[in-house]
Amino acid sequence: MAIKYVPYFPETIEGQAILNNFTRTQRFLKYKDNDSVYNSIAKGMPLYEMESIEKVGKNKDNNLVIRGECLSACAYLKENDIKVDLVYIDPPFASGADYAKKVYIRRNPKVDEAIKKAETELNNDDLKAFEEKMYGDVWNKEAYLNWMYENLLAIKSVMSETASIYVHLDWHIGHYVKILMDEIFGEDNFLNEIIWHTQAGTAPLNAFAKKHDVILFYKITENIFNPTRFAVKDESIYPFTDENGRKYRMSGNNNATRYYADEGRKADDVWTWLDTKTNNIGQVFHALPEFADYATQKPEALLERIIKASSNEGMIVADFFGGSGVTATVAHKLNRKFITCDVGINSIQTIRDRLISNKAEFEILEVKDGVSLYRNPQQTMDKLKSLIQGLKNEDGLDKFWEGSIQDSKYGMMPVYIPNLLEGTGRILDTRLVNEIIHKALPDLPDNVKKVIVYYIDIEDKKAIDDFIKEQNDTEIEIEFRDLKQLLSEVVIGDEVDYEIKDNEIEIKHFASDRVQQKIDGYNDKMQAQAIKKNEEYNPLTISNEGLELIEFISLDCTNNEGSWISDSEIKVEKNNYVTINGEKTKTYWDGKIAFTKKPLRMKIRNICGDETIINIK
């Protein structure tokens, strides 16, 4: 449950409503339920407990990687009076697409034949792999805009007076978000709609190819701006020469301003993939060392231009949809401080490993809101139906209900599950209960006597019970169940058998039921497809040792509990080369990890991203 709610705006004067603390424009964009977010805004941002997961280096700059929602991260920053100087976000585009991570099975280092096969560089096509769903960018438009409105308001609340914000979107939803940003940041604070032209995109038969994203650029008040300049290739348009021999041209009001050729050409608001050195999806980008096999990753060169333009060294750069960690990494390289967050465990792991490789120092915090108990909100939503015993689809029910459970006493009991992809839907409050009582219950069949309502967080149980007694005119009983109790049973640690000898640990055997289930499911799917095509399919197989399911091992030789300190670590890359303590090598993994002082704990991450911690005695 949230510790408290942090106001989006300055602390209120007694008797003054929160929403009167800022000048509101008329809500230009009208859509279904566009006012439903106001109650949540009036309540404030939910502040949860934060757990320190890992500390890397001394971290004098207080760099943060936060696993959690944008809203909760902003609540933490505001509560601790942390202001950011530049924001870049690349949120979901409401594109209707599902994004998957390709999971590569490593080679088994215990098998001599595998070592011999690995003596030659392997192409990606030669590697065994399957896909795992990361998140679904499938939104109800109204829900997306309410979610985005609240996130942008939260982000604004932690921006400094000289801060800028860049919001990266595309044609699906960018024009709607532009209207929201006009309201939140002010039309007068709009600076650019940057067009980022890429080589990748769609090319429908009956229309022009869609090959650009939009980046909306706003300021708070007076922003920092260091313009990007390009070398002038044609100096013929600079017809004048000053007393020092510098060529220039006249422009501006009444031709009062000199523009010198040696200062270069100022970048405009149309950026091509050549300007940012590479396209975002094509083969050129995939060949770069920075590519992290992350579906929506953006080039470092794109973020370099933005960060250089709108911040100075020592300032704080924030990204509240961290993805693969490009923003944080480039900020570090450019001597800026960084704060980044994401709700997906694979994203946090990708960010963490990337920052380690770039010698960054930081702390990883986790928001204890219950959502992070599983891998990410999308996978949790996909998993829930199988976790709730007896839940099945019911054609006669409104889409508000996820399905129903049959009970010997009550008969059919409709079940409500909060949408974990929407921040406001996770909190059980009187607003949601009012919707259940006055909209959902009256539409149920006459034989329904009881409904089950799951929640992640609850506002005030007593106030809700009193509200139900006062408002519920039906005979239908409402039972509340804590979804966190259900989710806490999902993650089961992998099995590890190891041996300590001299100054190293050797992994003898590794087993992961969850990964094995994913592989079995993939094999069944591919086998069925092969049968339809009258083809043969060679299934993915795992050795008895199971070491090909290991991606990462870390040893904590400092702490036996609390925040993790990685004193020694290896990451087995998809080509079986080993990255040791952040340094890439051309060495193949031998099933061991070395240490210089006695390890107290060992953390093992499987290829799907699940981590298991073993206390070493």
Secondary structure by P-SEA (a helix, b strand, c coil): cccbbbbcccccccccccccccccccccccccccccaaaaaaaccccccccccccccccccbbbbbcccaaaaaaaaaaacccccbbbbbccccccbbbbbbbbbbcccccaaaaaaaccccccccccbbbbbccccccaaaaaaaaaaaaaaaaaaaccccbbbbbbbccccaaaaaaaaaaaaccccccccccccccccccccccccccbbbbbbbbccbbbbbbbbbccccccccccccccccccccccccccbbbbcccccccccccccccccccccccccccccccccccccccaaaaaaaaaacccccbbbbbcccccaaaaaaaaaacccbbbbbccaaaaaaaaaaaaaacccbbbbbccccccccccaaaaaaaccccccbbbbbccccccccbbbbbccccbbbbbbccccccccccccaaaaaaaaccccccccccccbbbbbbcccccaaaaaaaaaacccccbbbbbbcaaaaaaacbbbbbbbbccccccccccbbbbaaaaaaaaaaaaaaaaaaaaacccccccccccccccccccccccccccccccccccccccccccccccccccccccccccccccccccbbbbbcccbbbbbbbcc
